[in-house]
Each structure stands twice: as C-alpha cells, then as structure tokens.
Amino acid sequence: MLEGDNAMVSHHVFSQLVLLALLWLFVILHLSQPKRPVTAPVVPALPEPLTPKRPRSNEPKPFALLLDSGVLRSCVVREG
C-alpha cells in the first residue's frame, strides 16, 4: 500500500467519508431551518342552519304568455 511518499486510500474509505459529510450537511441544514410556531388548529365556524323554503302549491299554473294567444285561450276555456 505504501509506494514511496504516496499512500493510497481505499475507495470504500473515501465513499464512507463522502456519505458521512453529506449526512452531516443535511443534519446541519435541517437544524438551521427556523422552527414553525406550534399553534392550535383553527376551528372553522359553524355554518348557519338553512332555513326551510316556503311551501309551494302542487297545482300547476298556466303560462301567462301562452294565454295571450287566441287559440290557446280557447283550449283552456273548453277544458275549464
């Protein structure tokens, strides 16, 4: 492993040092982030209760514009 003044470092040692440096970097970056304040969740306001619609009659109403024509008026008069 020693050849003259140069000592070779195994690739496994180098890759482990790189992984350790990346892990250290991510931990330091994570710890340096500002913390978000912990607050209670906002409770939404209760919706107002729906008011019931006014009751409508079940009887059909004639369409006013159709009654203006003479032909339809005569049909309604015969039925009634």
BELVENWO-V785487 format. One record per pair of residues at least 6 apart in sequence whose ideal C-beta (glycine too) atoms are under 8 Angstrom apart, sorted by the first residue. I is the first residue (numbers start at 1). J is the second residue. D is the distance in whole Angstrom. If there is no record, write none. Layout:
# BELVENWO-V785487
I:J:D ; I:J:D
This chain:
# BELVENWO-V785487
1:7:7 ; 1:8:6 ; 62:76:7 ; 66:72:5 ; 67:73:6 ; 67:76:7
